[in-house]
Amino acid sequence: MSGGNISIAESELRRRIITPSQFVADPSAFIDVHLPRSSGKTSFSFIGAGVTQNDQAQTNLVEPHGFCVGGAGLKPGMINNFHLHYTAEVFVCVTGTWKMMIGLDNQQEVVIKPGDFFSVPTWVFRGFENIGADDGFMFALLGGDEPGGILWAPEVLDKARETGFVLDESEKVTRLADLPPGAKTLRSLSSEIVSQVETYSDAEIDSRIVRFAGRAWQNDALLSAVVPGHGNRVAPVIGIGLNQHRRPNTAISYPHGFSVNWLSIDDSASVGLHQLGANAALLTMDSQIEIELGKDKPARITVPPRSVVSLPANEWRDIRNIGSGPAEVIIALGGDGRTLVQWSPDIIEAAAMQGFTVDAGGCLAPRALVDRNFS
C-alpha cells in the first residue's frame, strides 16, 4: 500500500458519490419486464458492468472494484422472474418486504426486511417478489467486474417470445419483428439441461441470511476504536474485509470474491484517517455521514442517507457521523480476506497511548505483547 498523499479534487469525490437523486432507474434492463407481473420493475447499475440486458443502460461508475453494485425496485405484488447467476449475488433490503424464492419448484423461500442480508448461492435459479404494502428497494452486490450475464428459466424466455421479445446474439433485449432475416436468438434450455442445476438444503440457505436484528458487533475490530473521538464497531457479514479483530465473527464464510461488513460510528465521531489498498463501496443506508478524502487539503462532502459511495484505493480518507445517534453504513471491498489498513501517524500514536497497536498480521493487539522491552 502506498504511503503517499494522493490528492483528489472535490469534483472527483462528488463524481464518486451517487445520491438517491442521481439514481437512474432502468425499466427495460431485462427481458422479463415484458411479462405481466414484472412490467414496471426497475433496475439500477451503480458501480460496474452488472448484468443488464439493455444496450442503452446507464452505469454511474464503471471503475473496476472487484465486484458490482446495483439495485432492484418492485412495487407491491411485482416479481422478478427466475434466473441464475454464475458469481455471487448478495441482496440487502432497504425498503419493503421481500420473498426470495430458490429453485424452479420453490424449494426454499426466505422473507427479508429492511437491513437484512441474503446471499444467494451461485448456480441456482432464484426469483423474488415484493410481498409488502409499500414500494420495495434492495441493493445488490455481484461478484467480479464481469459477472458473466444471467441464465433465464425456460418459461421466462418462452413467454417473452410470445409477447414478441427475445434476446439477440449479444444477449440484449430485442423486438423479434426488428431482427433481420436469419438472425439468431437465444433459445430456452431443455428440461434435461435444467436438471443439472444445483440444489441446496434448507440449512444451507438459512446459513446465508444475516438479519438486521442479529448482527454480531465487535467493539475492538479497528485500531481507531480505542482512540477517544473515534468510537466505532464492526458487524461482519461476508468475508473479513475491514476488520482487524484477530477472531472476526464472519457470519457468511463461503467465498464470494468480496467482503461486506456493517460499520457503526458513534455519535459525532469519525473512523479516523486511514488508507485502504483496494477500491471500496459504501452504502450509507439510513445514516448521514461526511466523507473526507485527502490528507493535507482534504475534500469534504456531506453524503445523504441511502447513497452509494466509491472510495479510491490508496487515498487517505475519514468517515464522520454527522447525524444523531450511531451511523450504520455498509462497506464492501474486493477479496474475501482481511483488507490491510494503514492508519495515520496520529491514530497510531493515540492508540499506543491507550496500550494498543497492530501486529504483523494486521490485527489489533495489546502493545505490551507486540513491542519489545530491552533494558
ABEGO torsion letter per residue (X at the ends): XBABBBBBBAAAAAAABBBAAABBBBAAABAAAABAAABGBBBBBABEAEABABAABBBABABBAGBBBBBBBBBBGBBBBBBBBABBBBBBBABEBBBBBBEAAGABBBBBBBGBBBBBBBGBBBBBBBABABBBBBBBBBBEABAGEBBBBAAAAAAAAAAGBBBBAAGBBBBAAABBBGBBBBBBBBAAAAAABBBBBAAAAAAABBBAAABBBBAAABAAAABBGABBBBBBABEAEBBABABBBBABABBAGBBBBBBBBBBGBBAEBBBBABBBBBBAEABBBBBBBEAABBBBBBBBBGBBBBBBBGBBBBBBBABBEBBBBBBBBBEABBBBBBBBAAAAAAAAAAGBBBBAAGBBBBAAAABBBBX
